[in-house]
Amino acid sequence: MKMRIYLLIFIMIITLLSSMALTADDAKQSKFKINFTERFRFVGWDNTINLDDESKDTYAFTRTRTSLDMHWLPNANIELALKLTNEFRVYLGPKDRDFNINEIFIDNFYIKWKNVASLPLTLTLGRQNIILGEGFIVIEGQPLTGSRSIYFNAARFDLAIGANHNLTGFISYVPETDNILPMINDLDQQLEEQAHTGLGLYYTGNFKRFKLDTYLIHKNTEPNEMKPVESKINTLGARVTTQFCSRTSMSIEAAYQFGSYGDADRKAFGGHFHLDYAIPDSIPLLKTLTIGGILLAGDDPTTPKYEGWDPVFGRFPKWSESYIYTLIRENGVAYWSNLRSLYLTLLSKLSDDVNLKLSYFKLCALQYPTAIFPGGRGKDRGHLLIARLDIKINKHLDSHFVWEYFTPGDFYFEWADSSHWLRYELMLHF
């Protein structure tokens, strides 16, 4: 409760001071923008969590998310933003899920101040989305809400340190449930298994032949009754993107983690790469061919150290919309760890408004399974096929269809069954 009061007072003071600083010319140039989005999804899956035909693991439901996003720009340097969101579900199966309107919550609430003290510095204070790089380390502040929201409660700065160089820093805090800002119909929706604080520095530089990102991200999770282990994670990493020729580019990212996991020392590594080839226009329909790889360390239970990769603030469906649910019984939803994979993706442009993307992943593990689930004796996680069709209907309406099919390998128990997952989305935006 004290945190909520302090944050509200702080934002009110900042807002008042910025308003008092406005001049008559600022008032004439003042702008107010409103954005509205309505997202409808139908989601259905079979065996995605348990990989077992005998279990009750068949779901079919709709997800309807409504967002109203308001921005006031009193002058060229100040922006005040408020975004309200609600997402509710209607379950077609299982039928024992009762309907409720869910929460109406504050999705974004921040002030952005550009050119602070006439410097190339921007400060953003309050509830905001933070996406750095490809989202491998920083994109998702509260993974247990799914795609409902991704916000951080944070203070962020962006400093231009040259024409092609930028330094971003942030400090954040996200509790287990939203007890900071008020909401309507509070259901104590869990945001993450443990409350956490974050601290990060992220540098981006454009050079003649390549683009370089380097970062140091710290995350500290607080112990609770469900997860009594405190975790301190420091992630030091870099990402390089380069253009080999006019049609081929490559991005490679690697990071090292150190810190603690309870009383154990933490030592882990992780990374990914993708090579992208732009197919010549002379070949009809085909647009881009991608070859990629993923390598995320797993914990070896025979050593005193903890070597498992922690996705930090990267628990989102970066590579698959369905496999994040299969990971639930290992470490948690979208908890990418103990994974190695090669994948192939082909993007086709069927028309100006229709794209089709086909992907194949060969999934493996670095360490053998040690629990009842996955329950196998090998390191072969299995095969994953993904098809996604994107359609732009008009400037206000988009749609897509995603189907994923997973066949488990010997990393899982002997009688593990294949899973199907599908989603249809219709997005209205003004």
Steps between C-alpha positions, in 0.01 A plus 500: 500500500785742581657430160171589328462826695861607438476429127171689460635801691818495293314492167260774615792725593677442169178564309430821694853634449494425128163673465621809689797523267284537190509829310229660289669371184501150648127521559445583133711201390349261752386169350271228628492156339271205565561148373246220533557130438266205521661157470297183465667160517377144482750253652480123510747226588524131576776343718715814488576507875503133601567319167257231615175396328374366833527833681249785494717717281256617232412868497293726277431862593477855375712791620366852454734787583392864497749785538458878509832681465514877564799730446527867583794693351492848655817593312773343288685361802229369733267204453249367754346160429218296651384164367208300639458132409260216564521142375239235573463138392201288408573128538334256263695218660552399769147605588561538874666841447260777604493827309616824661582841360854481645695809600497850352852613577749775423718354226724807450529816710815703445656835427768531234732801507727563200807724480539516877716800596557560125686167479431213256335322792149358534349393833194274521346456846210274592329189367636435151595230249873436457623301199874486437664334200310193380344448842735213587567649845258796544142511370260354761451638850231259620487169309207340684249737337579372151458754222256705708779744589881515520557811714772585750468749786820681418719804460689503170750728333617510138817695430629568149881486518568572136322495170473121495542400863249479783508395864183384676468439872208396718401402850175311548280327754211260439316341796335156499161667448421856398486684834644828373229662286122476546281282281137397453398148604836408651545120475857489636630381164850361555758683288798275566576218744721733706513877536811635334715806454699572188795719411655529158735678263463443125729651236422511128749615237489514121837453331590485131470125458291391797270596785606418855288465814660432837328480836517421869163411653439419868189330636429419862203281594350509848426171684145407596308199632459339158858569388718557808824524300639849441675540168751763388570497130759713321498466121789635294449469127540637149317487169653562158305554179681521168421500129712251306376617163199670352278197574648329806514620859586332828417571864678321783449557873679338792490560876657374821316488831646514850362562846321267738209259525427462869832392654640376168720699264345568162702443181308469173518588132249560223475627148333482162568591138315530171622534143248672272506482120279733296377291206528676160184654356538276196379209715126553548327495839812421708645786706747393775678180600630483859732246661536539876620339817439517877729392786383544861681322783333254734584426863718200578363361831828315573693826558467749789454790257180602323567499124146539367435795269248752632307694231496807733244736339473291183216264594284547193425294184814598310528174309165327555151590617422145618824360642500766773211301654684167471775665709256568787563173682879539478563850635200713406325649200742634236796413722747433218785290642689173441438531127695461180339526161555554131211643303401594148245765404361592160302822459274526196330814373179372344379852422557855619277433799552128566812332641558133584781385729596132539749386766656174609688459833707202606494533880750336737627546855849543642427310823300184559156534665498448876131521596175307450428746220659498242571149627714372211853362477643690205574850374274503193215741576331442166384666177298820475318621189350849478284665234389863526280691253483882539233703320469878489132563428517880500683776687293438813459123494757218510464127538716192541477125540765288676521118515773311687562125518748339740614137508697417819832312508670288767545800731137430594339189649457200269125541441518875432252603231525770235330835549306743282460873565318761295399864522294740293527876560309802379651838599315830466705815556432874469 
